[in-house]
Amino acid sequence: KGAKNFATCFTNDGFAIGLGYILKLLDQFVQFDSLHWFESVTNRYISEKEKLAQSLHKAKLEQQQKQKKSRKKRQPVQFSEEQQTAMLTLKKFDAYLHEFELLRYSFSGSRIFFKD
């Protein structure tokens, strides 16, 4: 059969369940919530993504301006090694954010499981 192209994600909910169990056992849910850990990690990845996307966009604009000045025939845009690395990093950040969202859902479920 033909190769299927689809994205898969894997998350191990054992960590989330274990964390929920330990927090319940030690009665630390309120203190854990006060850390705002999920929000701060998500905000960090989003801000890093935005910075990288802005610098990538700026580099693309500079490259287009150089191409206009040279007045050559329209050639496909060739990305520098640095730009390619930045694009891969953006994809990596997207994957991390997705995995982190899955961890948040698993942890949320474990809280319900260990609720009084």
N, C-alpha and C positions, 0 to 999 in steps of 0.2 A: 504494500500500500504506500501511497505518497506520504511524504513527510508533512506532519502537521506543525504549523507555526502558531504557538500560543504561549502566553506568559504563565509562569507558575510561581507561586510563592510558598515558602515553607516557614512555619513558625513553630517553635517548640513551646507548647503551653505549660510544660512542666515547671519552667522557671516562674511563670506567672502564678501558677497554683501554689508552688512552694513559697513564693513571696507573700501571697495572700494568707497562707497558713501561718507563717512566722509572725506576720503583722497581727493576725488575730490572736495567736497564742500569747504574744507580748503586749497585746492591747495598744498597738501603735498606729492604728489607721488614721487617727486625727493628726498625729505628728507627721506621718508620711504625707498626708494631704497638704499639710502646711508647707511642705517643700516645693509644691507645684512642679514636680519633676517632669511629668509628661509635657506640661505646657512649655517649660523652659527648654527642654531638648528639642521639641517641635519648632519653637521660635528660633532656636539657634540654627537648625538646619535650613529653615526658610530664609533667614537673613543671610546665611552663607551662600545659598542658592541665588538670591537676588543680587548680591555683590558680584558673583561670578558671571551671572547672566548680563549684568550691566557692562562689565569689562569686555565680555565677549561681543556684545552688541557694538560697543565703541570700536573694537578692533575691526569688526566687519565693515563699519561705516568708513573707517580710515582706508581700508583696502579698496572699497568701492570708489572712493575719491581718487586714489592713486590710479585706478584703472581708467577713470574718466579723463584724467590728465594725460595719460599715455595715448589716448584716442585709438587704441588698437581695437580690432574686432572683438566683439563681445565673447569673452572666453569664460568657461565655467570657473566659479570661484574656487581657488585652491587655498585650503586652510593650512596655516603653519602648524608645526608640531605642538606649539603652545596652545593654539586654538583647539586642536584635536583633543589635547589633554583636558582642556576646560570643558569641552562638550561631554567627554566621558565622565568627568567629575560631576557634571550636572545630572547625568543619568544615574550615577551612583547615589547622589543625594536623593533623587526620586525613589530609588529602591530602598534606601534607608528609611525614608519617611513612611513608605508603605509598610515595611516590616515593623516599624515602631508603632504604627496605627494598629496593626494586628496584635502586637504585644499589649497595647492599651485595652483592646477588646477582650483579650484573654484574661488580663488582670481584672477587668471589670466583672467578668463572669466568675472569677474565683472569689471576688468580694461577695457576690451574691451567694455563692456556695457556702461561704463561711460566715454568713450573716447570722446574727442571733435569732 
